[in-house]
Amino acid sequence: MENDREVLLRVEHLCQYFKMGRKELKAVDDVSFDVKRGEVFGLVGESGCGKTTTGRSIIKLYDITGGSVYFKGQRICAGTRSYKDAIKAAKQEYKTELSSLAEQEKAELEKGASKEETVEKYRALRKQAEERLQSVIDENNKQIAAAKHDQKYCDRDYAERRVSELKQEMEKSLSSAATDEERRTLKREYEEKIRVAGNERLVTSIQMIFQDPIASLNPRMTVREIVSEGLVIKGIRDKKYIDEKVYEMLELVGLVREHAGRYPHEFSGGQRQRIGIARSVIMNPDMIIADEPISALDVSIQAQVINLLNDLRDRLGLTILFIAHDLSVVKYFSDRIGVMYFGKMVELASSDEIFAHPLHPYTRSLLSAIPLPDPHYEKQRVRITYNPIAEHDYSVDLPSMREVCPGHFVYCNDAEESRYKKELGL
């Protein structure tokens, strides 16, 4: 049944590059994964490996460089780099082909071939090459235009679709209403729904809990204003409804309604993180991106926040992308785990599989760093250091993400794949 669950989020070949003068920093490079509805997907790796950038790119805080992100089957992020690179490569190939044709034409003429026939033949070949180039340019320009449209107007398209669906639903309900009074009541209700739907944005169905609980809260706003801001932007005007929702969310995350009138500086770190969680949950999202929500907190408070997220997951059916570098927490909380290194996904499998059969040397290095409260084990624990130059030889046989066994993906080449399969007894 777990494999049959709907894929809520699909990330395909995500690239996020940042300009550094004339150079580019490849923060995230060709990362692909999917998150199923109702699951917790853990994203782990050392600081600076691109975990947070991946989360921020998905929620559109950055415009992605390349690849696509699909949410509920609709593309919400689209990069154009791969299409531009394809045009550039096609132009280079065209130049090389023209140069080769010119040399062949010259050689045939030197051998004494008919000048008129040879010139005509190579003119036709050059025309064919030009047509192939133009076909590639037209196709990729079409893809670039579609990517730019999806990147900019996905929310508008979603709102228009929701409004259209509600109007059709309203017509059916009005036609089946028994009395004029019932018809008027239904019409008022649907008009309010349609007005709110016009302000709906698909991306607001993904909410984010930020790493630093104080930096993510506006110090000039009260907790009531912070938590309710999403509802106000959405177009809800009923102040009584907004206040009740704020109180409900505060109580849901372990705070009290009296906290609504206070400012962020009046709370502890754990309480501020709860406010951030309440701000996310009030929007009734389908998915939450939790960006290291416990890294700035004390150990006892970490356990409280993790238990709170677990409780909300069960109660509200949330899907969570959990970003962290504490593998012990990720194992406890996540269904599947993706391991990132230097902007690339190097291993992806279920939580139990990753811990039972780590295949990539970097994953083994991470697992060897987990301390356990056992002095006898700690004395014998050997810390594995990952050195990519010594571990891999990609000079000839290039690596790619491969499914070594069902559901277990590893970034490796042919030789490594056969070795990993042998380790697993396949």
Backbone hydrogen bonds, N-H to C=O, Kabsch-Sander energy under -0.5 kcal/mol:
donor,donor_aa,acceptor,acceptor_aa,energy
4,D,1,M,-0.8
5,R,2,E,-1.0
8,L,6,E,-0.8
8,L,35,V,-1.7
9,L,35,V,-2.1
10,R,70,Y,-2.8
11,V,33,F,-3.2
12,E,10,R,-0.5
12,E,68,S,-3.1
13,H,11,V,-0.5
14,L,31,V,-2.8
15,C,66,G,-2.5
16,Q,28,V,-2.8
18,F,25,L,-2.4
20,M,23,K,-3.1
23,K,20,M,-1.8
25,L,18,F,-3.5
26,K,24,E,-0.7
27,A,16,Q,-1.1
27,A,25,L,-1.6
28,V,16,Q,-1.7
29,D,343,G,-3.1
30,D,28,V,-0.5
31,V,14,L,-2.0
33,F,11,V,-1.6
35,V,9,L,-2.9
37,R,6,E,-3.1
39,E,36,K,-1.9
41,F,39,E,-0.6
41,F,320,I,-2.8
42,G,40,V,-0.6
42,G,336,R,-3.2
43,L,322,F,-2.9
44,V,42,G,-0.5
44,V,338,G,-2.7
49,C,46,E,-1.6
54,T,50,G,-1.9
55,G,51,K,-1.9
56,R,52,T,-2.8
57,S,53,T,-2.2
58,I,54,T,-2.1
59,I,55,G,-1.7
60,K,57,S,-1.2
61,L,56,R,-2.7
62,Y,56,R,-0.9
64,I,62,Y,-0.6
65,T,15,C,-1.8
66,G,15,C,-1.9
68,S,12,E,-2.4
69,V,77,C,-2.2
70,Y,10,R,-3.2
71,F,74,Q,-3.0
72,K,8,L,-2.6
74,Q,71,F,-1.7
76,I,69,V,-2.8
77,C,69,V,-1.5
79,G,67,G,-2.8
80,T,65,T,-0.7
81,R,65,T,-2.2
84,K,80,T,-2.2
85,D,81,R,-2.7
86,A,82,S,-1.8
87,I,83,Y,-1.9
88,K,84,K,-2.4
89,A,85,D,-2.6
90,A,86,A,-2.2
91,K,87,I,-2.3
92,Q,88,K,-2.0
93,E,89,A,-2.4
94,Y,90,A,-2.2
95,K,91,K,-2.1
96,T,92,Q,-2.2
97,E,93,E,-2.4
98,L,94,Y,-2.5
99,S,95,K,-2.2
100,S,96,T,-2.2
101,L,97,E,-2.7
102,A,98,L,-2.3
103,E,99,S,-1.8
104,Q,100,S,-2.3
105,E,101,L,-2.7
106,K,102,A,-2.2
107,A,103,E,-2.3
108,E,104,Q,-2.3
109,L,105,E,-2.2
110,E,106,K,-2.0
111,K,107,A,-1.3
112,G,109,L,-1.3
113,A,108,E,-2.0
118,T,114,S,-2.5
119,V,115,K,-2.7
120,E,116,E,-2.0
121,K,117,E,-2.5
122,Y,118,T,-2.5
123,R,119,V,-1.8
124,A,120,E,-2.0
125,L,121,K,-1.9
126,R,122,Y,-2.3
127,K,123,R,-2.0
128,Q,124,A,-2.2
129,A,125,L,-2.1
130,E,126,R,-2.3
131,E,127,K,-2.3
132,R,128,Q,-2.2
133,L,129,A,-2.2
134,Q,130,E,-2.5
135,S,131,E,-2.2
136,V,132,R,-2.1
137,I,133,L,-2.5
138,D,134,Q,-2.8
139,E,135,S,-2.3
140,N,136,V,-2.4
141,N,137,I,-2.5
142,K,138,D,-1.9
143,Q,139,E,-1.8
144,I,140,N,-2.3
145,A,141,N,-2.3
146,A,142,K,-2.1
147,A,143,Q,-2.5
148,K,144,I,-2.5
149,H,145,A,-2.0
150,D,146,A,-2.6
151,Q,147,A,-2.5
152,K,148,K,-2.0
153,Y,149,H,-3.4
154,C,150,D,-1.1
157,D,153,Y,-2.7
158,Y,154,C,-2.1
159,A,155,D,-2.6
160,E,156,R,-2.5
161,R,157,D,-2.1
162,R,158,Y,-2.4
163,V,159,A,-2.5
164,S,160,E,-2.2
165,E,161,R,-2.3
166,L,162,R,-2.3
167,K,163,V,-2.2
168,Q,164,S,-2.0
169,E,165,E,-2.2
170,M,166,L,-2.5
171,E,167,K,-2.2
172,K,168,Q,-1.8
173,S,169,E,-2.2
174,L,170,M,-3.0
175,S,171,E,-1.9
176,S,172,K,-1.2
177,A,173,S,-0.6
177,A,174,L,-0.7
183,R,179,T,-1.9
184,R,180,D,-2.5
185,T,181,E,-2.3
186,L,182,E,-2.5
187,K,183,R,-2.3
188,R,184,R,-2.2
189,E,185,T,-2.3
190,Y,186,L,-2.6
191,E,187,K,-2.5
192,E,188,R,-1.9
193,K,189,E,-2.1
194,I,190,Y,-2.9
195,R,191,E,-2.1
196,V,192,E,-2.3
197,A,193,K,-2.8
198,G,194,I,-1.7
199,N,195,R,-0.6
199,N,196,V,-1.1
200,E,197,A,-1.0
204,T,201,R,-0.9
205,S,202,L,-1.7
206,I,203,V,-1.9
207,Q,205,S,-0.5
207,Q,287,M,-2.3
209,I,289,I,-2.7
210,F,208,M,-0.6
216,S,212,D,-1.4
217,L,214,I,-1.2
221,M,218,N,-1.5
223,V,262,R,-2.3
224,R,260,A,-2.5
226,I,222,T,-2.5
227,V,223,V,-2.8
228,S,224,R,-2.0
229,E,225,E,-0.9
232,V,228,S,-2.0
233,I,229,E,-2.4
234,K,230,G,-1.8
235,G,231,L,-0.7
235,G,232,V,-1.0
236,I,231,L,-2.1
239,K,237,R,-0.8
242,I,238,D,-2.3
243,D,239,K,-2.7
244,E,240,K,-2.2
245,K,241,Y,-2.3
246,V,242,I,-2.4
247,Y,243,D,-2.5
248,E,244,E,-2.4
249,M,245,K,-2.5
250,L,246,V,-2.4
251,E,247,Y,-2.2
252,L,248,E,-1.8
253,V,249,M,-1.7
254,G,251,E,-1.1
255,L,250,L,-3.2
259,H,256,V,-1.7
260,A,257,R,-1.6
261,G,258,E,-0.9
262,R,259,H,-1.6
266,E,263,Y,-2.0
267,F,264,P,-1.7
272,R,268,S,-2.4
273,Q,269,G,-2.0
274,R,270,G,-1.6
275,I,271,Q,-1.9
276,G,272,R,-2.2
277,I,273,Q,-2.0
278,A,274,R,-2.6
279,R,275,I,-2.4
280,S,276,G,-1.4
281,V,277,I,-2.7
282,I,278,A,-2.1
283,M,280,S,-0.9
284,N,281,V,-2.2
286,D,205,S,-1.7
287,M,205,S,-2.1
288,I,319,T,-2.7
289,I,207,Q,-3.1
290,A,288,I,-0.7
290,A,321,L,-2.2
291,D,209,I,-2.7
291,D,289,I,-0.9
292,E,290,A,-1.2
292,E,323,I,-2.2
295,S,292,E,-1.0
297,L,294,I,-1.5
302,Q,298,D,-2.6
303,A,299,V,-1.8
304,Q,300,S,-1.4
305,V,301,I,-2.5
306,I,302,Q,-2.6
307,N,303,A,-2.5
308,L,304,Q,-2.2
309,L,305,V,-2.5
310,N,306,I,-2.4
311,D,307,N,-2.3
312,L,308,L,-2.7
313,R,309,L,-2.4
314,D,310,N,-2.0
315,R,311,D,-2.6
316,L,312,L,-3.0
317,G,313,R,-1.3
318,L,312,L,-0.5
319,T,286,D,-1.1
320,I,39,E,-1.9
321,L,288,I,-2.6
322,F,41,F,-2.4
322,F,320,I,-0.8
323,I,290,A,-2.9
323,I,321,L,-0.7
324,A,43,L,-2.2
324,A,322,F,-0.5
327,L,325,H,-0.9
330,V,326,D,-2.0
331,K,327,L,-2.4
332,Y,328,S,-1.6
333,F,329,V,-2.1
334,S,330,V,-2.8
335,D,40,V,-2.7
336,R,40,V,-1.6
337,I,349,A,-3.2
338,G,42,G,-3.1
339,V,347,E,-3.3
340,M,44,V,-3.1
340,M,338,G,-0.5
341,Y,344,K,-2.8
343,G,49,C,-1.7
344,K,341,Y,-1.7
346,V,339,V,-2.9
346,V,344,K,-0.6
347,E,339,V,-1.2
348,L,409,F,-2.6
349,A,337,I,-2.1
351,S,335,D,-2.5
354,I,350,S,-2.5
355,F,351,S,-1.7
356,A,352,D,-2.2
357,H,353,E,-3.2
364,R,360,H,-2.0
365,S,361,P,-1.9
366,L,362,Y,-2.3
367,L,363,T,-2.5
368,S,364,R,-2.0
369,A,365,S,-0.6
369,A,366,L,-1.0
370,I,367,L,-1.2
374,D,372,L,-2.6
378,E,374,D,-2.7
379,K,375,P,-1.7
380,Q,376,H,-1.0
380,Q,377,Y,-0.6
381,R,377,Y,-1.4
383,R,381,R,-0.6
384,I,382,V,-0.6
387,N,385,T,-0.6
391,E,387,N,-2.3
392,H,388,P,-2.0
398,L,396,V,-0.9
400,S,412,C,-2.3
402,R,400,S,-0.5
402,R,410,V,-2.7
404,V,402,R,-1.1
404,V,408,H,-1.7
405,C,408,H,-1.2
408,H,405,C,-3.0
409,F,348,L,-3.3
409,F,407,G,-0.6
410,V,402,R,-2.7
411,Y,346,V,-2.7
412,C,400,S,-2.3
412,C,410,V,-0.9
417,E,413,N,-2.6
418,S,414,D,-2.2
419,R,415,A,-1.7
420,Y,416,E,-2.8
421,K,417,E,-2.4
422,K,418,S,-1.8
423,E,419,R,-2.0
424,L,420,Y,-1.8
425,G,421,K,-0.5
425,G,422,K,-0.8
426,L,421,K,-3.1
